Amino acid sequence: MTTITDISQSLRARLKHSGLTQEALRQAAGLSRQTAVNVFKGTEDFKLSTLLAVADKLGLELVLLPKAVARGEALGVSEPVVETLVQRALKP
């Protein structure tokens, strides 16, 4: 995942399968209604602390990987698996 939209989509999918409502998750994570809407809409930037709270309540753990691993270089893949924001911005 390399964008806020990607993260939001993953969180929405996990929420759907969790059995929780967005309102129940919002209350459990201690978020305002607007913050919860922003997280799940995927068009607004949100704080790392918000991501950590939502992920925790959905039973997820935030993991950072070396770029070589995320790109699949450690697996012998020649093409990057995860595109960087710079690579995406430079695309025509």
N, CA, C and O of each residue as an XYZ file, in Angstrom:
368
protein
N       0.846     -1.171      0.000
C       0.000      0.000      0.000
C       0.890      1.233      0.000
O       1.822      1.357      0.795
N       0.582      2.122     -0.897
C       1.422      3.305     -1.003
C       0.645      4.612     -0.966
O       1.249      5.682     -1.026
N      -0.669      4.552     -0.871
C      -1.448      5.786     -0.845
C      -2.474      5.739      0.286
O      -2.797      4.675      0.815
N      -2.971      6.909      0.636
C      -4.030      6.994      1.645
C      -5.265      6.243      1.161
O      -5.950      5.587      1.946
N      -5.545      6.344     -0.135
C      -6.690      5.627     -0.705
C      -6.526      4.124     -0.534
O      -7.480      3.436     -0.168
N      -5.319      3.600     -0.795
C      -5.055      2.163     -0.622
C      -5.288      1.741      0.830
O      -5.915      0.717      1.098
N      -4.777      2.541      1.749
C      -4.929      2.225      3.173
C      -6.397      2.255      3.564
O      -6.874      1.360      4.262
N      -7.109      3.269      3.123
C      -8.536      3.384      3.441
C      -9.336      2.211      2.905
O     -10.223      1.695      3.585
N      -9.027      1.790      1.690
C      -9.729      0.648      1.100
C      -9.484     -0.615      1.919
O     -10.404     -1.401      2.145
N      -8.251     -0.808      2.359
C      -7.943     -1.981      3.187
C      -8.659     -1.924      4.525
O      -9.165     -2.934      5.014
N      -8.698     -0.731      5.114
C      -9.401     -0.589      6.395
C     -10.896     -0.822      6.228
O     -11.521     -1.456      7.079
N     -11.479     -0.316      5.136
C     -12.915     -0.545      4.880
C     -13.196     -2.037      4.708
O     -14.179     -2.553      5.239
N     -12.338     -2.720      3.970
C     -12.530     -4.164      3.762
C     -12.442     -4.915      5.086
O     -13.240     -5.814      5.352
N     -11.476     -4.546      5.908
C     -11.325     -5.210      7.207
C     -12.525     -4.905      8.115
O     -13.009     -5.783      8.828
N     -12.998     -3.651      8.081
C     -14.168     -3.277      8.870
C     -15.374     -4.105      8.452
O     -16.118     -4.594      9.302
N     -15.568     -4.262      7.164
C     -16.708     -5.031      6.650
C     -16.687     -6.466      7.176
O     -17.726     -7.021      7.530
N     -15.499     -7.056      7.223
C     -15.383     -8.450      7.662
C     -15.290     -8.599      9.181
O     -15.364     -9.708      9.711
N     -15.128     -7.470      9.873
C     -14.959     -7.538     11.327
C     -16.275     -7.724     12.070
O     -16.292     -8.202     13.205
N     -17.380     -7.344     11.426
C     -18.664     -7.402     12.103
C     -18.980     -6.137     12.889
O     -20.080     -5.997     13.424
N     -18.022     -5.215     12.962
C     -18.255     -3.943     13.638
C     -18.929     -2.962     12.691
O     -18.788     -3.069     11.473
N     -19.647     -2.026     13.241
C     -20.140     -0.913     12.438
C     -19.078      0.180     12.481
O     -18.212      0.180     13.356
N     -19.148      1.102     11.539
C     -18.215      2.225     11.553
C     -18.387      3.029     12.841
O     -17.411      3.523     13.406
N     -19.615      3.155     13.294
C     -19.892      3.900     14.528
C     -19.272      3.211     15.739
O     -18.686      3.878     16.591
N     -19.391      1.896     15.829
C     -18.806      1.163     16.956
C     -17.286      1.271     16.941
O     -16.660      1.455     17.984
N     -16.702      1.157     15.766
C     -15.254      1.294     15.642
C     -14.815      2.705     16.022
O     -13.826      2.890     16.731
N     -15.558      3.689     15.545
C     -15.247      5.092     15.835
C     -15.207      5.331     17.337
O     -14.278      5.954     17.850
N     -16.216      4.833     18.034
C     -16.283      5.017     19.482
C     -15.160      4.262     20.187
O     -14.536      4.791     21.107
N     -14.903      3.036     19.760
C     -13.854      2.233     20.396
C     -12.468      2.847     20.197
O     -11.610      2.751     21.074
N     -12.253      3.474     19.045
C     -10.956      4.085     18.740
C     -10.859      5.515     19.265
O      -9.789      6.122     19.226
N     -11.982      6.054     19.758
C     -11.980      7.405     20.294
C     -11.869      8.486     19.229
O     -11.219      9.510     19.439
N     -12.509      8.254     18.082
C     -12.445      9.205     16.969
C     -13.720     10.024     16.871
O     -14.799      9.573     17.254
N     -13.578     11.227     16.356
C     -14.766     12.023     16.053
C     -15.426     11.441     14.809
O     -14.807     10.681     14.064
N     -16.684     11.803     14.593
C     -17.394     11.328     13.392
C     -16.666     11.761     12.129
O     -16.498     10.962     11.208
N     -16.231     13.019     12.074
C     -15.578     13.529     10.873
C     -14.255     12.816     10.613
O     -13.931     12.521      9.463
N     -13.495     12.539     11.656
C     -12.230     11.828     11.485
C     -12.482     10.430     10.936
O     -11.777      9.982     10.032
N     -13.478      9.740     11.473
C     -13.810      8.398     10.974
C     -14.224      8.453      9.515
O     -13.807      7.609      8.721
N     -15.034      9.428      9.153
C     -15.445      9.588      7.759
C     -14.215      9.801      6.886
O     -14.098      9.186      5.826
N     -13.298     10.662      7.316
C     -12.094     10.932      6.540
C     -11.231      9.689      6.358
O     -10.699      9.452      5.274
N     -11.095      8.905      7.404
C     -10.289      7.681      7.323
C     -10.869      6.729      6.290
O     -10.136      6.199      5.456
N     -12.157      6.511      6.337
C     -12.761      5.515      5.462
C     -13.075      6.046      4.069
O     -13.280      5.263      3.141
N     -13.115      7.362      3.913
C     -13.349      7.950      2.593
C     -12.094      7.837      1.736
O     -12.183      7.576      0.536
N     -10.934      8.031      2.341
C      -9.680      7.869      1.622
C      -9.240      9.065      0.806
O      -8.306      8.966      0.011
N      -9.904     10.199      0.994
C      -9.523     11.381      0.233
C      -8.857     12.438      1.099
O      -8.360     13.438      0.582
N      -8.841     12.228      2.409
C      -8.249     13.178      3.349
C      -7.071     12.531      4.055
O      -7.094     11.341      4.368
N      -6.057     13.322      4.299
C      -4.915     12.849      5.073
C      -5.338     12.719      6.530
O      -6.146     13.514      7.011
N      -4.808     11.739      7.229
C      -5.108     11.605      8.644
C      -3.835     11.278      9.407
O      -2.846     10.833      8.825
N      -3.868     11.504     10.719
C      -2.688     11.327     11.558
C      -2.302      9.856     11.683
O      -3.133      8.955     11.565
N      -1.022      9.651     11.923
C      -0.526      8.310     12.178
C      -1.189      7.721     13.422
O      -1.499      6.530     13.455
N      -1.407      8.547     14.442
C      -2.054      8.050     15.664
C      -3.473      7.563     15.372
O      -3.953      6.623     16.007
N      -4.142      8.200     14.415
C      -5.481      7.762     14.013
C      -5.399      6.408     13.327
O      -6.194      5.511     13.612
N      -4.440      6.261     12.423
C      -4.253      4.979     11.738
C      -3.959      3.868     12.739
O      -4.519      2.775     12.649
N      -3.082      4.155     13.688
C      -2.741      3.143     14.691
C      -3.956      2.745     15.528
O      -4.141      1.566     15.829
N      -4.778      3.716     15.903
C      -5.971      3.424     16.710
C      -6.969      2.583     15.935
O      -7.513      1.614     16.466
N      -7.215      2.948     14.677
C      -8.163      2.196     13.848
C      -7.630      0.791     13.595
O      -8.363     -0.188     13.735
N      -6.367      0.690     13.226
C      -5.769     -0.622     12.965
C      -5.863     -1.519     14.197
O      -6.195     -2.699     14.088
N      -5.572     -0.958     15.362
C      -5.639     -1.729     16.600
C      -7.041     -2.281     16.830
O      -7.200     -3.459     17.151
N      -8.047     -1.443     16.669
C      -9.426     -1.882     16.909
C      -9.899     -2.890     15.868
O     -10.847     -3.637     16.112
N      -9.243     -2.914     14.704
C      -9.594     -3.894     13.668
C      -8.703     -5.137     13.735
O      -8.786     -6.017     12.877
N      -7.854     -5.198     14.760
C      -6.983     -6.360     14.921
C      -5.828     -6.384     13.932
O      -5.319     -7.450     13.586
N      -5.415     -5.203     13.477
C      -4.315     -5.099     12.519
C      -3.088     -4.514     13.197
O      -3.194     -3.802     14.196
N      -1.933     -4.822     12.647
C      -0.668     -4.288     13.140
C       0.006     -3.544     11.999
O       0.094     -4.059     10.884
N       0.479     -2.343     12.269
C       1.197     -1.567     11.272
C       2.621     -2.099     11.193
O       3.302     -2.207     12.212
N       3.074     -2.431      9.983
C       4.407     -2.992      9.783
C       5.110     -2.192      8.704
O       4.547     -1.937      7.640
N       6.347     -1.795      8.985
C       7.165     -1.113      8.000
C       8.189     -2.103      7.460
O       8.832     -2.827      8.220
N       8.333     -2.124      6.142
C       9.260     -3.045      5.496
C      10.348     -2.271      4.770
O      10.102     -1.164      4.292
N      11.546     -2.834      4.681
C      12.541     -2.221      3.807
C      12.005     -2.211      2.377
O      11.311     -3.139      1.962
N      12.329     -1.158      1.630
C      11.813     -1.051      0.268
C      12.194     -2.252     -0.584
O      11.408     -2.674     -1.432
N      13.372     -2.806     -0.379
C      13.795     -3.969     -1.165
C      12.836     -5.135     -0.963
O      12.534     -5.870     -1.903
N      12.365     -5.299      0.254
C      11.417     -6.376      0.533
C      10.063     -6.056     -0.093
O       9.450     -6.918     -0.722
N       9.594     -4.814      0.080
C       8.298     -4.414     -0.468
C       8.294     -4.499     -1.984
O       7.267     -4.817     -2.584
N       9.422     -4.221     -2.606
C       9.530     -4.284     -4.071
C       9.709     -5.700     -4.583
O       9.634     -5.938     -5.788
N       9.942     -6.635     -3.690
C      10.114     -8.014     -4.103
C      11.536     -8.355     -4.480
O      11.797     -9.461     -4.953
N      12.476     -7.422     -4.282
C      13.862     -7.686     -4.649
C      14.438     -8.852     -3.853
O      15.254     -9.623     -4.358
N      14.008     -8.968     -2.621
C      14.485    -10.066     -1.789
C      13.948    -11.406     -2.292
O      14.467    -12.464     -1.937
N      12.908    -11.351     -3.118
C      12.310    -12.564     -3.664
C      12.805    -12.855     -5.071
O      12.385    -13.833     -5.690
N      13.698    -12.009     -5.581
C      14.222    -12.207     -6.927
C      13.324    -11.662     -8.015
O      13.470    -12.047     -9.175
N      12.398    -10.777     -7.681
C      11.509    -10.173     -8.660
C      12.215     -8.956     -9.238
O      12.721     -8.127     -8.482
N      12.260     -8.829    -10.570
C      13.006     -7.731    -11.176
C      12.227     -6.416    -11.182
O      12.830     -5.352    -11.049
N      10.935     -6.462    -11.328
C      10.108     -5.246    -11.342
C       9.679     -4.913     -9.921
O       9.353     -5.814     -9.149
N       9.675     -3.616     -9.559
C       9.198     -3.253     -8.220
C       7.740     -3.658     -8.031
O       6.908     -3.460     -8.917
N       7.447     -4.223     -6.874
C       6.091     -4.618     -6.543
C       5.314     -3.411     -6.031
O       4.130     -3.260     -6.331
N       5.973     -2.554     -5.261
C       5.349     -1.365     -4.703
C       5.963     -0.141     -5.367
O       7.176      0.060     -5.316
N       5.135      0.661     -5.980
C       5.580      1.877     -6.640
C       5.713      3.001     -5.624
O       4.823      3.200     -4.798
N       6.829      3.745     -5.679
C       6.997      4.859     -4.757
C       6.156      6.036     -5.211
O       5.740      6.100     -6.368
N       5.904      6.968     -4.302
C       5.145      8.164     -4.653
C       5.868      8.970     -5.723
O       5.228      9.559     -6.595
N       7.194      9.000     -5.664
C       7.972      9.723     -6.673
C       7.798      9.060     -8.039
O       7.584      9.744     -9.040
N       7.889      7.738     -8.081
C       7.689      7.023     -9.350
C       6.300      7.295     -9.911
O       6.142      7.511    -11.112
N       5.306      7.283     -9.051
C       3.936      7.531     -9.493
C       3.777      8.953    -10.028
O       3.117      9.167    -11.045
N       4.383      9.922     -9.344
C       4.275     11.321     -9.755
C       4.992     11.582    -11.085
O       4.592     12.473    -11.834
N       6.026     10.831    -11.378
C       6.792     11.032    -12.610
C       6.179     10.341    -13.815
O       6.618     10.562    -14.944
N       5.181      9.517    -13.595
C       4.528      8.847    -14.711
C       3.797      9.851    -15.594
O       3.200     10.804    -15.092
N       3.842      9.640    -16.903
C       3.123     10.554    -17.814
C       1.625     10.462    -17.666
O       0.892     11.166    -18.361
